[in-house]
């Protein structure tokens, strides 16, 4: 497809998306007006609209278009899955809904109510997802018939290159025609020939092959250390020809880390990371933390006062226990808990070390002699943990996340894979709390924390919070 045709179709898609937003807006308006005033469709279409309203609506459409572009809906989606494209569409309509809310606040548009925004988001999401999936299906049909194809050449014949080629061949709807491979004879050449793929040329003949053949993309799968000069030469050739270069960002063979491209001062960088680093999900997680912790602190104020009085009446010492804990990326902070032990409990750990009943560096005694009678009840009901809501409000902790460990326990870690749990904000509850707490061995506890990090989503946080309440009521694993 030539550049002019591609740009024409892209602009047509942008106009189509704006049309979907307009139709969704007017459909929601009609539904709400009809429900409130029983207005017919004819009467609704006959209503007069002020010029100022047209200008405001035009501004809202501009913001919606910006949101769609920001969410990547107009980038090449050949290698994207239907699920990924649907998620991006939902993000785009969510941003568009937020833009309408902003317009409503700026210009005092009374008709844009919370109910209006919810219905608009649902209708526009359904419309955009349906149109994107239909377009993807239509393009797949066209590509299977040999139209709109992109011709790809792969450098390297190692297992990773072969795996990538098989994925390309297994998805004809993506519209890639595999030309073959480029490589020299090496120890794995005989094994490669058994795959049925063809070597089109060696590295010396690559420049001539690119000059004489239709090649849209070159995928580089050469080992970085031993073939850096080949890779850089091929990259320069592709740049000269204006071809797309593809290469696996996981050049170090990392097992769990993901990567993304970032720009810094005009230079492009590949950042490898684990878990979720930024974006709207983490923003909403923080909003959830602030809102819920604020509400809970307000509602639990009478309980806090009662517990504080009981602690003062039943034992000497402060109401709150403060201890230095390891936070995100090993930043230390002071954690707050209701005091459940005698005042000098920290100094008695060395004398009780031989009675430790849990594996790993963590110190736990089921019948700890340092715990006061009231403290035992507070621990069993997990009331002693409630002051950590102040830590959540401050930003030291989250409602859900790996438990923050004392500095002493961290110093006893002997496996680096366990330390990855400190790369996220610690929490009051996590998978460990809802799966047995103190009764779970230390290594399984660490693996549950990593499982939470690898599978994290807002929905997972909500499920853990919901499961925490019955776990606390049962007192399962509390010590």
N, C-alpha and C positions, 0 to 999 in steps of 0.2 A: 504494500500500500504506500503510495507516494505521500509526501509531507502535506501537500495541499488538501488531499482527500482526507487524510487523518485529522487535520485541523478542522475541516468542515464538519466531520462527524462528531468531533469532540465538542465543538460549539453547539451543534444540534442537541447533544446530550445535556449540555448545561441549560439550554433553553427548555428542554423537556423536564428537567428536574425543577426548574423554576415554575413551570406549568403545574407540576404535581403539588408544589407548595401552595400555589394560588388556589387550585381546586380543593385541596385539603382545608385551607383557611375558610373558603366560602361554604364548603360542606358543613364544617363545624358551626359556622355562624348561622346557617339555615336551620340546622338541627336544634340549636339552642333557642333561636328566635321562635321557631315553630312550636317547640315544647312550652315556651313561656307565654306566647301570644296567639298560638294557633294560626300563624300566617301561612298562606298557601305559597307554593313555589312561584306562581305568576306574580303575586303581590310582592314577594321577596325580591325578585329580579327587577321589579318596577321601582324599587326604592331609589331615591336620589342619594348620590354620594358626593360630599364636598371635595373641592380641589385639594384642600389641606390634608384630607384623609388619604387621597391618592399619593401625595408626596410622602406622608408618613409610611404608608404601605410600601412605597418604592424603596425607602430607606431600610425597612425591615427585610425586603427581598434581597437587597444588597448584602445585608448581614448574613442572611441564610446562605447565599451563594458563597460568601467567604468561609462560612462554617463547613460547607460541603467540600470546598477546595482544601481547607485545613485538615480534614479527615481523610484526605487522599483518594476521594472518589473519582478523580479525573486523572489519576496516574495509571500506568499500564498494570493490568490485573491478570496477565496470562498465567502466572504461577501462583495466583492466590486461590484459596479454597472458597467454596460457597459460604461456609460458616464465617470465615474471616471477612468476606465482603459484606455479609449480613450484619456482623458486629459493627463494622465501620459505618454502615448505613444507619444503624440505630444511634451510634455516636453523633453522626451528622444531624439527624433529626432532633436529638436531645439538645445539641448546641443551638439549632434553629429555634427550638421551643424556648430556650434560655434567651435568645435574641428577642423573641416576641415579648417575653416578660420584661426585658430591659426597655424595649420601645414603649411598652405599656406604662412603665414607671416614669420614663422621661417625658412622655407626652400626655399622661393621665388618660389613657384609653380605658374607659370603664367597662367595655364589653369583654376585654381580655381578663377573665377571672381565672383562679386556679382550676376550676372545672373546665373552662375553655382550653387552657394549656394542656391539661391531661388528655382530653379528647383529641386535640390537635396532634399531640405527640403520637398517640396510638394510631390515628388514621394516616398521618404522614409516614410513620415508620412502616406500616403495612404497604403503603403505596410504593415507597422507594425500594423496599426489599423485594417486592413482587416484580417491579420493573427491572431491577438489577439481575435477579435470577432468570427472568425471561430473556434479557439481553445475553446473559452468559450462555443460556441454552441455545439461543439462535446462533451465536458466534461459534459454539462448539459444532453445531450441524454444518455450518458453512465451512469450517476448517476441516472437518472430516471428509468433505467433498473436494479438498485440495485448494481451497481459496483462503486468502489472508494468512498465508504461512510465513514463518520465519525460519531461515536455514541456519543451523547451528553446527559448529565444529568444536570438538573437545580435545584439549591438549593433555596428554598423559593417558596411560593405559593401566593405572593402578586400580585396586579394588574400589576406591572411592569414586573414581571417574566412571567405572563400569556401573556402579550402583546409581549414579546420577543419570547415566544414559538410559538405564532400564526404567527409571521413573519417568523420564521424558517420553519414552516409547509407550509406556503404559497409560499415558494421558493424551491421546490424539486430539481431544477436544481443545487442548491448550494451543494447538496450531504450530508445533515445532516439527521441522523436518531435520532429522539427524543426518548430517553429511558423512560423518565418520570421525576418526581419531588421528592425532598427530603424535608420533613418538619415534624414538630410535629403538633398535634391538636391545633388549636387556633380559635379565634372568626370568622375568615374568611374561615374556612375549609369547611363548608356547601356550601358556595357560590362557592368555588373552585371546589367542586365535580360536580356542575352543568355544568362546562365547558367540562366535558368528559375526561379531562386529568387524569393520574394515579399518585398516590404517591407510589413510589417503596420501600421506607424505611424511617425510622426516622433518626435523627442525630446519635443515638447510633449504628445503624446498617449500617451506611455509609461505615465504614472501611471494613467490611465483604463484602458488596456489590461490592466495588471496587476490592476486591481480586478475586471475583468469576465471574465477568462479563466483557465483552469488553466495555471499556469506553475510548474514545479518548479525550473528552473535558468535563470540568465541568464549567457551568456558574453560578456564585454566584450572587444572587439577594436578599441577606439578608439585613435588615436595619442595617446600620453601628453602630449606637449608642447602640442598645439593643442586637445585635448579633455579637459583635466584636469577642468574644472568639470562637464562632462557626465558624466564617469566617476564623480566623487565623488557627484553627485546620484543617479545610478543605483544606486551602492553603498548609499547611505542608504535608497533606496526598497526595495531587496532586503532590507536588514536589518530594515526595518519590517514587511515581509511575511513574514519568516522564510524567504526563498528562498536557495538555494545560488548563490553567485557564482563564476564561473570566469573567469580571465584568464590570458593567456600570461605566464609568469614571465620570459621572455626579452624584456623590454620595450625593450632597447637593441639588439636584433638581433645579439647576439654569435654567432660562428660555431662555436666549440668549447666554450665554457663551459656547464656544466650548473648547475642551481639546486636549492635545497632550502629549506624553511621552517624557521626556527629561532625559538625563544622566548628573550627576554632581559628579565628583570625585568618580566614581564607583557606585554611588547610583542612582536609578531610581526615577524620580519625575513625577507627573501629573500636568501640567500647564493648568489652566483654563483661557480663554481669550475671548474677543469679537473682532469682526472685523478681519482684516488681519494683522498679526504681523510682518512677515518677508517673505523672499523668493523673487523669481524673479519678480513677479508682482509689489511689492513695489520698487524694484530696477529700473525697467523700468519706474515706475511712477516718480521716482526722476530724471532719465535721461530725461524724457519728460519735467519735470519742468525746469531743467537747460538749455536744448536746446532751448525751446520755449521762456523762459524769456530772455535769452541772445540775441536771434534773435529779439525779440520785442523791447528790450531796444536799440539795434543798429538801428532798423528801425524808432523808435519813438524819436530819439535824437532831430531832428528839432522841433517836437511838444513840447518836454520838454522845450527846450530853449525859444520857443515862449510863452508858458504858464507861465514860470518863469518871463519873461519880463513883461507880462501883469499883473501878481500879484504884482510885484514891482511898476508898474506905477499906479495902481488903488487903492492900500491901503498900509498902513504902516504895517511893520512886516516881518517875515521871509517868504521865498518861500514855505518851507515844514512845515507841521504840524507833530509833533512827539508825540506819546502817548503810554503809557505802556498798553500792551494788554496781555490777557491770551493765552498762547500757549499750546503745547502738554503736557498733564499731569500737567497742570497749571503752567508750566514754563513761566515766564514773558519775554517779549521782546518789543522793541520799533518799532512801526509800522510807516511807512512813507506814507504821503499823501500830495497832493498839498493843501496848506492852503486855505480854503473856508470861514473862519469866521474871525471876528475881533480878534486881538492878545490875549485878555484876556477872550476868550469865555469860558474856563473851569471854571473860577471863577464865571461866571454868572449863572451856572446851578441851584444852590440852589434857586436863586431868581425866576427862571422860572419853577421850579418843578411843580407848580400847573397847568401849561399849557400843561403838558405831554399828548400826544394824543394816546399813545400805551399802551397795557397791559403789565404786567410783570415788571421786573426791568429795562428794556431798556428805555432810554430817547430819545424821538423824538417829534419834533414839525414841522408840515407841512410848516408853514410860520415862520420859526425860525428867530427872529429879529437879531440874531448874524451873519447870513450869509450875505456876501457881494454880490453886484450885479453880479460880475464876478463869485463868488463862486457858486451862484445859477445855472448859466449856466454850470459850471464844474461838479456840482453834477448831473444835469439832464442828461448830456452826459456820466457820470461816468468817465470822464477824471481825476477827482481828485484821483481815485483809482490806476492809472497807476504806481505811484512810489512804490507800493507794489511789483512790479516785482523785486525790489532790495531785499525785504524780502524773496521772493521765491528763488532768486539766493543764498542768504546767508543760506537758509535752515530753517528759522523761519516759513515760510509758504509754501504752495503748491498752484498750480494754482487752483485746485479744492479741496474743503474741507469746513467744517463748518466755518462760519465767526468768526474771532477772536474778542472777546468782551472786552471792557474796564474793568479794575479791579473793578471799581465802580459797573458796571452792574453785574459782577459775584458775588459780595458780597450780591446782592439782590436776588439770587436764593434761593428758599425755598423747592425744590424737588430734592432729590439726583439722580433720574433717568435722570434728565436734564443734570447733570454734566458729564454723560458718553460722551457727545459730545467733551469734552476736552481731551479724551484719544487718539485722532488722531491729526495729524498736521493740523492747520487751513488753510483755503484757501481764494482766492480772490473771487471765485464764487462757488455756490453749488445749490442744489435743491431749496433753499429759493429764490435765486436771479432769477431763471427762472420761478418761480411760483407766482410772485406778489410782492416780496421784502417787502417794508414797509407796504403794505396793508394787509399782513398776520398777524393774531393774534400771540402773542408770543408763546403760547403752541403749535400751529400748526407748527410754525417755528422750535421749538425744535424737534418735531416728524419727520419733514422732514429731519433734520440733522441726527437723529438716523436711519431713513430709508436709507439714503445714506450710512451710516456706515455698516448697516447689508447687504445691497445689493451691496457693492462696487466691482467694477471690472475696469480694464483699459478702457473697452468699455463704461462703464457708465461715466467715466471721459470725454471721447471723446465726447459723446452725450451731456453732460452738457456744455462743451466748445462750441459746435456747437450751442446750444440753447441760450447761453449767448449773442452772437452777436446780433441776432434780438431783444432780450429782452432789451439790452442796446439802440439799435437804436429806439425802441418804447418808451424808457424812462419809462417803466411800473413800478409803485411802487417806483420810485426814490424820495428821500426826502433829 
